[in-house]
Amino acid sequence: MQKSYIKSDIIAGIIVFLVALPLCLGIALASGAPLISGIISGVIGGIIVTLFSNSSIGVSGPAAGLAVIVFTAIQQLGYSAFLMAVVLSGVLQLAMGFAKLGFITKLFPKSIIKGMLAGIGISIIFTQGANIVGTSEIKQNVIAAFQQGDIMHFFESIHVGAFAIFIVSFAILILFDKFKLNQNKYLKFFPAPLWVVILGIVSNVLLDKFAPGFSLSNTINGFMTTVSIPVIENFSDVETIFQLPDFGSILNSSVIATAILISLVGSIETLLCVEAADDLDPLKRKTNSNKELKAQGIGNIFSGLIGGLPITQVIVRSATNVSSGGKTRLSAFVHGITLLVCVAFLGATLNLIPLAALAAILLHVGYKLASKEVFKAHINQGKYVFIPFAVTAFGIVATDMLKGISLGILAHIILYVIQHINHPFKIHNEKDINTYRIVLSNNVSFVHRWKLIKAVENLPNTSTVIVDGSKSFFHDRQIPKILADLKKTRVAQKAHVEFIGIPYLNH
């Protein structure tokens, strides 16, 4: 650690904390987990993972990308058994690190990964409806409105205070984006999520004083509308924060399946963030991906043992770290320590935060993951990229994470086969030297036999024909024989034929 970086790292760590705090609470909310679990995993990510990681500017914590998996797992397993799955996922990540599997992101097409993130974004948006309108009975109220033929019935069921706080909060996030206020030399120390939290608290306090009928309390009609975490007033209260996993569920097949899913998706998200963070690093240092997997594994073991959510490296916090001047791991460590101090001494203040404000932050995160720009970028890359992306995204929304990814991979394979059959080669015409270069695709098999024969036969008799197979890694055994026969025919017609990278054939 260079002394010259200490001051800038401490400042960056505090700024990252200001971004991470509302996100930790928001992701726990989206995951259907106790809100304190988001803080716990943020602390573990900032302190424990940082100690074992060699990522210079990466920051770890609870990830929006796992929120849908976590929500489903908690509903199916219960929270204690889910924590056991988190512990096991950490063990699996640790094993993956020792097995040097840090290359696994190279096995997934980027369209599938981007589709996964877009699907997560859409799912997060869909889960926040109740917090936006301040009631969990959205579906029932919509049905009743249609049955009664009175749409106002639905609007009358909305909690005006919650909805107003959401609108103001979301407007703040949009304005910060539109006018790039996060880049302002003064406002960058007070990021948009922090303003949302502060103004959410202030708004609710003012409503409680001047319009108590519209204010939000801890619960309204049994529905929680503000943050609720344990408040530490003395040392004996510390034990109320932590929750142990159900060790008896360690051999439960559903727990093991969840652990495998969390470890795979979490590792992929971490490694993608590592690549992105390394690109942002002003000093251009490279992270050892296998060591990062080990660090994340240790972090998830700790997190699961004391009641936290799964942890990954997170690009939002890492990018904030870089833009705030962070240069070494000290900044991530400072962010973790500051989170710990916050939960230890400011629990009562955190409990004033309206969930409608956190819903605005989550909606903003979800929109960024699934924005129209993301969809447009994939459309512009053509159907072979867009279709797997879209199938993955909407497959996750319609089913679940594992099925959505599987559908996306299946779509990718089907399109690859179609492309392989329809486009076995390309012909480049170099008119000035009367030469035709036939560049074979990655795979050339017997199904391409007729297309290849007709392509060569239709070329001018006196031309030079170069068949280039240097980019192919598979040739059907019939292909060299077919090409050899075609060469004899073409030479007899006074054409010149050459082969490049074709097994068993010479020039």
C-alpha positions as CSV (number, residue, x, y, z in Angstrom):
1,M,0.0,0.0,0.0
2,Q,1.5,3.3,-1.0
3,K,1.3,6.1,1.5
4,S,0.5,8.6,-1.2
5,Y,-2.8,6.9,-1.8
6,I,-4.1,6.7,1.8
7,K,-6.0,10.0,1.8
8,S,-7.7,9.4,-1.5
9,D,-8.5,5.8,-0.6
10,I,-10.2,6.9,2.7
11,I,-12.3,9.5,0.9
12,A,-13.2,7.0,-1.9
13,G,-14.1,4.4,0.8
14,I,-16.6,6.8,2.5
15,I,-18.2,7.7,-0.9
16,V,-18.6,4.1,-1.8
17,F,-20.2,3.5,1.6
18,L,-22.7,6.2,0.8
19,V,-23.6,4.4,-2.4
20,A,-23.5,0.9,-0.8
21,L,-25.7,1.6,2.2
22,P,-29.0,2.1,0.4
23,L,-28.2,-0.6,-2.2
24,C,-27.5,-3.1,0.6
25,L,-30.9,-2.4,2.1
26,G,-32.6,-2.3,-1.3
27,I,-31.2,-5.6,-2.5
28,A,-32.2,-7.3,0.8
29,L,-35.7,-5.9,0.2
30,A,-35.8,-7.2,-3.4
31,S,-34.5,-10.6,-2.2
32,G,-37.3,-11.0,0.4
33,A,-34.7,-11.2,3.1
34,P,-34.4,-9.5,6.5
35,L,-33.0,-6.0,5.7
36,I,-30.1,-6.4,8.2
37,S,-28.8,-9.3,6.0
38,G,-28.0,-6.8,3.3
39,I,-25.8,-4.8,5.7
40,I,-24.2,-7.9,7.0
41,S,-23.1,-9.0,3.5
42,G,-22.0,-5.5,2.7
43,V,-19.7,-5.5,5.8
44,I,-18.4,-9.0,5.0
45,G,-17.8,-8.0,1.4
46,G,-15.9,-4.9,2.4
47,I,-13.8,-6.4,5.2
48,I,-13.4,-10.2,4.8
49,V,-13.4,-10.4,1.0
50,T,-11.1,-7.4,0.6
51,L,-8.5,-9.1,3.0
52,F,-8.3,-12.2,0.7
53,S,-8.8,-10.5,-2.7
54,N,-6.1,-9.1,-4.9
55,S,-8.5,-6.9,-6.8
56,S,-7.1,-3.4,-6.4
57,I,-10.2,-1.4,-6.9
58,G,-13.0,-4.0,-6.9
59,V,-15.7,-3.7,-4.1
60,S,-17.8,-6.6,-3.0
61,G,-21.2,-6.9,-1.4
62,P,-24.8,-8.2,-2.0
63,A,-25.6,-8.2,-5.7
64,A,-28.8,-7.3,-7.5
65,G,-27.9,-10.1,-10.0
66,L,-28.7,-12.7,-7.3
67,A,-31.9,-11.1,-6.0
68,V,-34.3,-13.3,-8.0
69,I,-32.5,-16.5,-7.0
70,V,-32.3,-15.5,-3.4
71,F,-36.0,-14.5,-3.3
72,T,-37.1,-17.9,-4.8
73,A,-34.7,-19.9,-2.5
74,I,-36.0,-18.2,0.6
75,Q,-39.6,-18.9,-0.4
76,Q,-38.9,-22.5,-1.1
77,L,-36.4,-23.4,1.7
78,G,-37.0,-21.0,4.5
79,Y,-34.3,-18.5,5.6
80,S,-32.2,-20.8,7.8
81,A,-31.9,-23.5,5.1
82,F,-31.2,-20.8,2.6
83,L,-28.2,-19.6,4.7
84,M,-26.9,-23.2,4.6
85,A,-27.0,-22.9,0.8
86,V,-25.0,-19.7,1.0
87,V,-22.3,-21.4,3.1
88,L,-22.2,-24.3,0.7
89,S,-22.0,-22.0,-2.3
90,G,-18.9,-20.4,-0.6
91,V,-17.3,-23.8,-0.2
92,L,-18.0,-24.5,-3.9
93,Q,-16.4,-21.2,-5.0
94,L,-13.4,-21.9,-2.8
95,A,-13.0,-25.2,-4.6
96,M,-13.5,-23.5,-8.0
97,G,-10.7,-21.2,-7.1
98,F,-8.3,-24.0,-6.1
99,A,-9.3,-25.9,-9.3
100,K,-8.3,-22.7,-11.3
101,L,-11.8,-22.3,-12.9
102,G,-11.5,-18.5,-13.2
103,F,-11.9,-18.9,-16.9
104,I,-15.5,-20.0,-16.8
105,T,-17.0,-16.8,-18.1
106,K,-15.3,-17.5,-21.4
107,L,-17.6,-20.5,-21.8
108,F,-20.8,-18.4,-21.8
109,P,-21.7,-16.2,-24.8
110,K,-21.9,-12.6,-23.8
111,S,-25.4,-12.4,-25.2
112,I,-26.5,-14.9,-22.6
113,I,-24.8,-13.0,-19.7
114,K,-26.3,-9.7,-20.9
115,G,-29.7,-11.4,-21.2
116,M,-29.3,-12.7,-17.7
117,L,-28.7,-9.2,-16.3
118,A,-31.6,-7.7,-18.3
119,G,-33.9,-10.5,-17.0
120,I,-32.8,-9.7,-13.5
121,G,-33.4,-6.0,-14.1
122,I,-37.0,-6.6,-15.3
123,S,-37.7,-9.0,-12.4
124,I,-36.5,-6.5,-9.9
125,I,-38.8,-3.9,-11.4
126,F,-41.8,-6.3,-11.1
127,T,-41.1,-7.1,-7.4
128,Q,-41.3,-3.5,-6.3
129,G,-44.9,-2.7,-7.0
130,A,-46.1,-3.2,-3.4
131,N,-43.4,-0.9,-2.0
132,I,-44.2,1.8,-4.6
133,V,-47.9,2.0,-3.7
134,G,-47.6,1.1,-0.1
135,T,-49.8,-2.0,-0.1
136,S,-49.3,-5.7,-0.8
137,E,-52.8,-6.2,-2.2
138,I,-52.1,-4.8,-5.7
139,K,-53.4,-7.9,-7.6
140,Q,-56.6,-8.0,-5.6
141,N,-57.2,-4.3,-6.0
142,V,-56.7,-4.4,-9.7
143,I,-59.1,-7.4,-10.1
144,A,-61.7,-5.7,-7.9
145,A,-61.4,-2.5,-10.0
146,F,-62.1,-4.4,-13.2
147,Q,-64.9,-6.4,-11.7
148,Q,-66.6,-3.2,-10.4
149,G,-65.8,-1.3,-13.6
150,D,-64.3,1.4,-11.5
151,I,-60.6,2.0,-12.1
152,M,-60.7,4.6,-9.3
153,H,-61.0,1.7,-6.8
154,F,-57.4,0.8,-7.5
155,F,-56.1,4.4,-7.2
156,E,-58.0,4.8,-3.9
157,S,-56.1,1.8,-2.5
158,I,-52.7,3.4,-3.2
159,H,-51.0,4.9,-0.2
160,V,-50.5,8.5,-1.3
161,G,-47.5,9.1,1.0
162,A,-45.6,6.1,-0.3
163,F,-46.3,6.8,-3.9
164,A,-45.3,10.5,-3.5
165,I,-42.0,9.6,-1.9
166,F,-41.4,7.1,-4.7
167,I,-42.1,9.7,-7.4
168,V,-39.8,12.3,-5.8
169,S,-37.1,9.7,-5.2
170,F,-37.1,8.3,-8.7
171,A,-37.2,11.9,-10.2
172,I,-34.0,12.6,-8.2
173,L,-32.2,9.6,-9.7
174,I,-33.3,10.5,-13.2
175,L,-32.2,14.1,-12.8
176,F,-28.8,13.0,-11.5
177,D,-28.4,10.8,-14.6
178,K,-29.7,13.3,-17.1
179,F,-27.5,16.1,-16.0
180,K,-24.6,13.9,-14.9
181,L,-24.6,15.4,-11.4
182,N,-22.6,12.5,-10.0
183,Q,-19.6,13.9,-11.9
184,N,-20.0,17.4,-10.3
185,K,-16.9,18.0,-8.1
186,Y,-19.1,18.8,-5.1
187,L,-22.1,16.5,-5.6
188,K,-20.0,13.4,-6.2
189,F,-19.5,13.3,-2.5
190,F,-23.3,13.1,-2.1
191,P,-24.4,10.5,-4.6
192,A,-28.0,10.2,-5.8
193,P,-28.9,7.2,-3.7
194,L,-27.9,9.0,-0.6
195,W,-30.1,12.0,-1.5
196,V,-32.9,9.6,-2.0
197,V,-32.5,8.2,1.4
198,I,-32.1,11.5,3.2
199,L,-35.0,13.2,1.4
200,G,-37.1,10.1,1.9
201,I,-36.6,10.3,5.7
202,V,-37.2,14.1,5.7
203,S,-40.3,13.8,3.6
204,N,-41.8,11.1,5.9
205,V,-41.0,13.1,9.0
206,L,-42.7,16.2,7.5
207,L,-45.7,14.1,6.5
208,D,-45.9,12.7,10.0
209,K,-45.9,16.2,11.4
210,F,-48.2,18.1,9.0
211,A,-50.2,15.3,7.3
212,P,-50.1,12.2,9.6
213,G,-52.7,10.4,7.5
214,F,-50.2,10.2,4.6
215,S,-47.1,9.3,6.6
216,L,-45.4,5.9,6.7
217,S,-45.0,3.9,9.9
218,N,-43.2,0.6,10.4
219,T,-46.3,-1.3,9.3
220,I,-49.6,-0.2,7.8
221,N,-52.4,-2.8,7.7
222,G,-49.8,-5.5,8.3
223,F,-47.6,-4.3,5.4
224,M,-44.1,-3.0,6.3
225,T,-43.5,0.4,4.8
226,T,-40.2,1.5,6.4
227,V,-36.8,-0.2,7.1
228,S,-36.8,-2.5,10.1
229,I,-33.5,-3.7,11.4
230,P,-32.5,-4.4,15.0
231,V,-31.3,-1.4,17.0
232,I,-28.2,-2.0,19.1
233,E,-28.5,-0.2,22.4
234,N,-26.1,-2.4,24.5
235,F,-23.8,-5.3,23.9
236,S,-26.5,-7.9,24.5
237,D,-28.4,-6.6,21.5
238,V,-25.7,-7.7,19.1
239,E,-26.9,-11.3,19.1
240,T,-30.3,-10.2,17.7
241,I,-28.6,-9.2,14.5
242,F,-27.2,-12.6,13.6
243,Q,-28.9,-15.7,12.4
244,L,-27.4,-19.1,12.1
245,P,-27.9,-21.5,9.2
246,D,-29.8,-24.8,9.6
247,F,-26.9,-27.2,9.6
248,G,-29.3,-30.1,9.6
249,S,-30.3,-29.2,6.0
250,I,-26.8,-29.6,4.6
251,L,-27.7,-32.8,2.7
252,N,-31.1,-31.5,1.5
253,S,-31.1,-31.8,-2.3
254,S,-32.9,-28.5,-2.8
255,V,-30.3,-26.8,-0.6
256,I,-27.4,-28.3,-2.6
257,A,-29.1,-27.3,-5.9
258,T,-29.5,-23.8,-4.7
259,A,-25.9,-23.7,-3.5
260,I,-24.7,-24.8,-7.0
261,L,-26.9,-22.2,-8.7
262,I,-25.7,-19.4,-6.4
263,S,-22.0,-20.4,-6.8
264,L,-22.3,-20.5,-10.6
265,V,-24.2,-17.3,-11.1
266,G,-22.3,-15.5,-8.4
267,S,-19.0,-16.6,-9.8
268,I,-19.9,-15.5,-13.3
269,E,-21.2,-12.1,-12.1
270,T,-18.0,-11.7,-10.0
271,L,-15.6,-12.6,-12.9
272,L,-17.5,-10.3,-15.3
273,C,-17.2,-7.5,-12.8
274,V,-13.5,-8.2,-12.3
275,E,-12.9,-7.8,-16.0
276,A,-14.9,-4.6,-16.1
277,A,-13.2,-3.2,-13.0
278,D,-9.7,-4.0,-14.3
279,D,-10.6,-2.1,-17.5
280,L,-11.5,0.9,-15.3
281,D,-8.4,0.7,-13.2
282,P,-6.3,3.9,-14.0
283,L,-3.1,1.9,-13.1
284,K,-4.1,-1.0,-15.4
285,R,-3.5,-3.7,-12.9
286,K,-4.9,-7.2,-13.5
287,T,-6.8,-9.3,-10.9
288,N,-6.0,-13.0,-10.5
289,S,-9.5,-14.5,-11.2
290,N,-8.8,-17.7,-9.3
291,K,-7.7,-15.8,-6.2
292,E,-10.8,-13.7,-6.5
293,L,-13.0,-16.8,-6.5
294,K,-11.3,-18.0,-3.3
295,A,-11.9,-14.6,-1.7
296,Q,-15.6,-14.6,-2.7
297,G,-15.9,-18.2,-1.4
298,I,-14.5,-17.3,2.0
299,G,-16.8,-14.2,2.1
300,N,-19.9,-16.3,1.3
301,I,-19.0,-18.9,4.0
302,F,-18.7,-16.1,6.6
303,S,-21.9,-14.4,5.3
304,G,-24.0,-17.5,5.4
305,L,-22.8,-18.4,8.9
306,I,-24.0,-15.2,10.4
307,G,-27.2,-14.4,8.4
308,G,-26.0,-12.5,5.4
309,L,-26.8,-12.6,1.7
310,P,-24.6,-14.1,-1.1
311,I,-21.7,-11.8,-2.1
312,T,-20.2,-10.9,-5.4
313,Q,-17.9,-8.2,-6.7
314,V,-20.2,-5.4,-7.7
315,I,-19.5,-3.1,-10.7
316,V,-21.6,-0.1,-9.4
317,R,-19.5,0.1,-6.2
318,S,-16.3,-0.7,-8.1
319,A,-16.9,2.1,-10.7
320,T,-17.8,4.5,-7.8
321,N,-14.6,3.6,-6.1
322,V,-12.5,4.4,-9.3
323,S,-14.4,7.7,-10.0
324,S,-13.9,8.8,-6.4
325,G,-10.2,8.3,-6.5
326,G,-9.7,4.9,-5.0
327,K,-6.4,3.3,-5.9
328,T,-5.9,0.3,-3.5
329,R,-7.9,-2.2,-1.4
330,L,-7.9,0.2,1.5
331,S,-10.9,2.1,0.0
332,A,-13.0,-1.1,-0.1
333,F,-11.9,-1.9,3.4
334,V,-12.9,1.6,4.6
335,H,-16.3,1.2,3.0
336,G,-16.8,-2.1,5.0
337,I,-15.7,-0.6,8.3
338,T,-18.0,2.4,7.8
339,L,-21.0,0.1,7.1
340,L,-20.2,-1.8,10.3
341,V,-20.0,1.5,12.3
342,C,-23.3,2.6,10.8
343,V,-25.3,-0.5,11.7
344,A,-23.7,-0.5,15.2
345,F,-24.6,3.1,16.0
346,L,-27.2,4.4,13.5
347,G,-29.8,1.6,13.5
348,A,-32.6,3.8,14.7
349,T,-31.9,6.3,12.0
350,L,-31.9,3.6,9.3
351,N,-35.3,2.5,10.5
352,L,-36.7,5.9,9.4
353,I,-36.0,5.1,5.7
354,P,-39.2,4.6,3.7
355,L,-39.2,1.4,1.6
356,A,-40.8,3.5,-1.2
357,A,-37.4,5.4,-1.4
358,L,-35.5,2.1,-1.6
359,A,-37.9,0.9,-4.3
360,A,-37.0,3.9,-6.4
361,I,-33.3,3.0,-6.1
362,L,-34.0,-0.6,-7.1
363,L,-36.2,0.4,-10.0
364,H,-33.4,2.6,-11.2
365,V,-30.9,-0.3,-10.9
366,G,-33.4,-2.6,-12.7
367,Y,-33.9,-0.1,-15.5
368,K,-30.1,0.3,-16.1
369,L,-29.8,-3.5,-16.4
370,A,-32.7,-3.7,-18.9
371,S,-32.7,-0.2,-20.5
372,K,-33.8,0.4,-24.1
373,E,-30.2,1.1,-24.9
374,V,-29.2,-2.4,-23.9
375,F,-31.9,-3.9,-26.1
376,K,-31.1,-1.6,-29.0
377,A,-27.4,-2.5,-28.8
378,H,-28.3,-6.2,-29.1
379,I,-30.8,-5.6,-31.9
380,N,-28.1,-3.8,-33.9
381,Q,-25.8,-6.8,-33.6
382,G,-28.2,-9.0,-35.5
383,K,-30.6,-11.8,-34.8
384,Y,-27.9,-14.3,-33.9
385,V,-27.0,-12.1,-30.9
386,F,-30.4,-10.6,-30.1
387,I,-32.5,-13.7,-30.0
388,P,-30.4,-15.6,-27.3
389,F,-30.3,-12.3,-25.4
390,A,-34.0,-11.8,-25.5
391,V,-34.9,-15.5,-24.9
392,T,-32.6,-15.5,-21.8
393,A,-34.1,-12.2,-20.4
394,F,-37.7,-13.0,-20.9
395,G,-37.2,-16.7,-20.0
396,I,-35.9,-15.6,-16.6
397,V,-38.9,-13.3,-16.1
398,A,-41.4,-15.9,-17.2
399,T,-39.8,-18.9,-15.3
400,D,-36.7,-18.6,-13.1
401,M,-33.0,-18.0,-13.4
402,L,-31.8,-21.5,-14.2
403,K,-34.6,-22.2,-16.8
404,G,-34.1,-18.8,-18.4
405,I,-30.4,-19.3,-18.9
406,S,-31.0,-22.8,-20.2
407,L,-33.5,-21.5,-22.7
408,G,-31.0,-18.8,-23.8
409,I,-28.2,-21.4,-24.3
410,L,-30.6,-23.6,-26.3
411,A,-31.6,-20.7,-28.5
412,H,-27.9,-19.9,-29.0
413,I,-27.2,-23.5,-30.0
414,I,-30.2,-23.7,-32.4
415,L,-29.2,-20.5,-34.1
416,Y,-25.6,-21.6,-34.3
417,V,-26.7,-24.8,-36.1
418,I,-28.9,-22.8,-38.5
419,Q,-26.1,-20.4,-39.2
420,H,-23.7,-23.3,-39.7
421,I,-26.0,-25.0,-42.2
422,N,-26.9,-21.8,-44.1
423,H,-23.4,-20.2,-44.2
424,P,-20.7,-22.8,-44.5
425,F,-18.3,-20.4,-46.4
426,K,-17.9,-17.0,-47.8
427,I,-16.6,-16.1,-51.3
428,H,-14.4,-13.0,-51.7
429,N,-13.9,-11.8,-55.2
430,E,-10.6,-10.0,-55.9
431,K,-11.5,-8.8,-59.4
432,D,-8.2,-7.0,-60.2
433,I,-6.3,-10.3,-60.1
434,N,-9.2,-12.5,-61.2
435,T,-9.1,-14.5,-57.9
436,Y,-11.8,-16.0,-55.8
437,R,-11.1,-16.8,-52.1
438,I,-13.5,-19.3,-50.5
439,V,-13.2,-18.9,-46.7
440,L,-14.6,-22.0,-44.9
441,S,-16.5,-21.4,-41.7
442,N,-15.6,-23.0,-38.3
443,N,-17.3,-26.3,-39.2
444,V,-17.7,-27.8,-42.6
445,S,-19.6,-31.1,-42.8
446,F,-21.4,-33.4,-45.3
447,V,-24.5,-31.2,-45.3
448,H,-22.5,-28.5,-47.1
449,R,-21.2,-30.8,-49.8
450,W,-23.6,-29.7,-52.5
451,K,-23.3,-26.0,-51.8
452,L,-19.5,-26.2,-51.9
453,I,-19.5,-28.1,-55.2
454,K,-21.9,-25.7,-56.9
455,A,-20.0,-22.7,-55.6
456,V,-16.7,-23.9,-57.1
457,E,-18.3,-25.1,-60.4
458,N,-20.0,-21.7,-60.9
459,L,-16.7,-19.7,-60.8
460,P,-15.1,-18.5,-64.1
461,N,-13.0,-21.2,-65.8
462,T,-9.8,-19.1,-66.1
463,S,-9.8,-17.7,-62.6
464,T,-7.6,-18.5,-59.6
465,V,-9.5,-20.3,-56.8
466,I,-8.1,-20.3,-53.2
467,V,-9.9,-22.5,-50.7
468,D,-9.0,-21.2,-47.2
469,G,-9.8,-23.6,-44.3
470,S,-7.4,-21.9,-41.8
471,K,-10.3,-20.7,-39.6
472,S,-12.0,-24.1,-39.5
473,F,-11.5,-26.5,-36.6
474,F,-13.6,-29.3,-38.1
475,H,-13.8,-30.7,-41.6
476,D,-15.9,-33.7,-42.5
477,R,-13.7,-36.5,-43.9
478,Q,-15.6,-36.2,-47.3
479,I,-14.6,-32.5,-47.7
480,P,-10.9,-33.0,-48.6
481,K,-11.8,-35.7,-51.2
482,I,-14.5,-33.4,-52.7
483,L,-12.1,-30.5,-52.9
484,A,-9.4,-32.8,-54.5
485,D,-11.9,-33.9,-57.2
486,L,-13.0,-30.3,-57.8
487,K,-9.4,-29.3,-58.2
488,K,-8.8,-31.9,-61.0
489,T,-12.0,-30.7,-62.7
490,R,-11.0,-27.0,-62.5
491,V,-7.4,-27.6,-63.6
492,A,-8.7,-29.4,-66.7
493,Q,-10.7,-26.2,-67.3
494,K,-7.5,-24.1,-67.1
495,A,-8.2,-22.7,-63.6
496,H,-5.6,-22.5,-60.9
497,V,-6.7,-24.0,-57.5
498,E,-4.9,-23.6,-54.1
499,F,-5.7,-24.9,-50.7
500,I,-4.8,-23.3,-47.3
501,G,-5.3,-25.1,-44.0
502,I,-7.2,-28.1,-45.5
503,P,-6.1,-31.4,-43.9
504,Y,-4.6,-34.0,-46.2
505,L,-4.4,-31.5,-49.1
506,N,-1.3,-29.7,-50.4
507,H,-1.2,-26.5,-52.3
